[in-house]
Amino acid sequence: MKSLWLVVALCAGCNTKRAEEQRSAPTPLGKAPARAPIAESGREITSPLPEKGPHPDYPTAAAAGTDKLFFLEEPDRGPKAPLSYTPPPRTSLTWTTEPYCEVDQLGVVCGKGAVNPGINWRVGRGSGVTIVERVNGGRVDDTTVFTSANGQPAQRLHLDASGELDEALLFTTPGRFSGRDRDGSNALPGCGLFAYVADKQHRLTELRCLQWLGDPMRDTEGVAMRRFRYDARGFMIEETRFGLDGAPAADIDGIQRVVRTRDATGRWNLSQYFDAAGARVDDGSLGCAGKRREWKDGRVVKLVCLDRNDAPVKNSDGITIEDSGYAAEGCLNRTRYFDAAGAVSTNHLGLHGYDYDVDEHCFVRSQTCIGAKGTAIACGPGQPAKFEHTRDAHGRITSTRNFAEDGRPTTDVGYHVHEMRYVHDAAGNVTETGCYDEQGSAVECSATGFHGKRATYDDAGRVLAETFIDTKGAAAANMGVPQRRFRYDNYDHLYEARNLDADGNLLDSAGAAIKHNLYDATHRLFAIQLLDAAGQPAKFSACYTGATCPGTPWHAVRINRRASGAVQSNQFFDADGQLLATIDCRAKPCFED
């Protein structure tokens, strides 16, 4: 996400715990800010300019196709997720050990065969509860709990490797469920609810994305409905996708149907992609028409990109084979890239892979980027080669330090400091961040004017406000702005950010005081509009970090995408809504998300 106010977000991988979730080069990342009381009324997202007069491409909610979908109102989210789970006594459950299991929203299916000493599953069944534990290297690293009442699903709870409950699906209405993360945010992919259909074996056969009030909508992959088909063992072997009208429709990557082939234990080893006409199709994101997985000791050791004839092929990042290695305790500790012949390959950043040092829960303590020669290299332009993390008992990052290729301390790409520190509340929200040098002394975050920031949250996991502090803990300002307040739409997209002075009055910075974000029907950023302190279209004289802007003041930018979702161009508009410039995103950095 680009920062409106000329500074980037705070940390690399703050909310990421596992090595397998850190395979792309780390980028500065922080909790997205959220809503606060705003002196604007009305539920509709309107344009600051009249309907007639602006350029035909001037971005509005109507142009995005979401003026009847996204509103400035708080939905009825249903019940909150519990913060903890106390299981029944283990002796009250009947336990089995299985070689391989998969869980979906409704239950678990397990394969048959010899139990692998590397990874296996334990399933405990009792009255109104089923507990599924994945055992990796002799310890439980993932737990899913299904509860029921009167024969109907009640909850599906997920616990991470530390035993902390981090997500819940909540079944409060027959045939429907909502989802909440630990911090209260929506756990579903852009949908307010899911409606489902199950067969006689209680397997999920249909899943429909719904608005909060029950009307159909599309999820973050552009899909309104999915249907599933199973083999005789109960493993899913086909998923088909449909649009709002119920007709077959591809997702944003161009895939309408996914077919999976499984081994004797039930693990899928071949995935093939098809379009709505039944022809093989390449994934619009990576350019693979399918993938093959190779297993050893119950773990995936190779992931191979396939062409339409199921032959190995380079993906759009130049990688054919992703090879994974594991430490003796079973944690992922190495990823390497190769071509079809087994020769060394590198991605667009020049990386051949990553090395990981992990703790007893497989949470990453350090990540090192590896080049073609097998030695540490920078993870990307201006980035360190190694990140070291300190974590709390629940795996949340409390400190990230940065190191160069030769192991010497260096700075991050965001605030140009050696270390970032984080404070979390019980729900996992980052409530305070700060910048530190290699001696551990508090320092200013780049040239922003502040050392750290503090955030308050609502019960939906959204930031209410941000304030800034100096190295002594006294009030400070970020690029001259003492505080910011935020507002979301009804699907938790960040709609508005306001610059405020110390007394809570709107404050212009480079000609803008208010930022509005607009989104398309697949929840992707469609446009940004900037307003001044009077609420009029701004004449913004600066640019966002990491983007390209015109040389003259601008008010709005429209993000144009290819069918795959990749950004194709940015169109900039002046305060009258007239086209100023079009930036080709193949040649220059652009606004993306």
C-alpha angles and dihedrals in degrees: 000000000000115000114236094211099059097262128096127233120277117253147021114245097345095160097032118101111169132065092228087061093053103060098122120069108279117256128193108275138174141165110292111246119243148189137328136166107292129190092237123100134200132068100240123088103232135186121256089219130062119267093247123050106041122099113279090248094051105131121246135153088257090054088050090052093236104099088107095041110044118053139169097251138103113250127218098257097183122223124356123244116259115248095220143019128211110200122215117258109291090232090062090063131071107234131203130179115225133190094225137001138177127200129204131177094289109033152318134286123194134195129227130242143074115337111247116227091217103059125357138151135243117204122192119192128191142143107316095346140081120183121197117194125186110212114205118183091342098310133090110252101166133028132187122187124197118194128185139187126201090354094304128108113263107171143354109203128188125205123190127222092280090054094250116143106236106165140024135190109205122205106198098146125044110262095010139081140181128207133221131183122219092265091053097257123135110276095195121095098257095310125115091213141355123228114204142189122206131195127228090277089056091248119148109253102164135023123186127191112228137189117241090266094047105262117131121264139164124263127226090281092054094253125133099183138014129195127198136206126197140203123237091272092057099254118137111250102167137033122186126190132215141188132234091279093054093249121129109275135175123237122240089281092056095253119134100166134028120196121193131197117203137200127237092277094051100255113137114240101169129042121183128191126216136180126229091272092057096253124130112262136190120244105254092221102049104010096239120136088201144337136240123209125202119201136206126176089352094304132106108250100169134030113189127195111224134201124223090281092051092252119137113268138169115264122224090275092056096256126126103169129030108199119197129199129195136208121239090265090057101256121135107254105161141036124185134178126223141169124242092275092052096255120142114275132186132204127233090283092054093252122147091188147292139280120213134198110200140188130231091283093050089251110148116256094175138005124200124191114225127207132208092278092057095251132111118281135170112288090227142327108327092355130125122251095229137033122199119197133197114202138193125234091279095052096256114145113249097171138018121192126188130221136185129234092272092050097255119134114268138166135267125252094243111053098003093239130128098231139027121194128200137198119202133197124222091273092055097254116147102240099172136022131183143182123235138177127231091274090057094250120144111255139173116276100246109296095322097113095240137086098203145351135228126210135195122205140205124225091269092064095256126134113248096191144346126218129180135227136196128228090279094052093253123134114283139170134243107227087334095314114116097193145359133208127198144205133196134201123241092278095051097255110150100252104168140022121183128198110220135184123230091277094051097257122138112267127200118225115187087342099309131095103163131046123197122192122202124198136200126232092272090056096252122139108267103174148343123223122193124205132187126235090275091057093250126129106286129235095218113195100189139056139235120259110265097016136096118238134182120264092245130066114282138191108194142016127202119207111216117198139195119238089268091058094251113139113255104176146347120227118201125205133194128230090278092054094252121142112261104173145340118222119206105223093203089069105030138033112267145186106275114157 
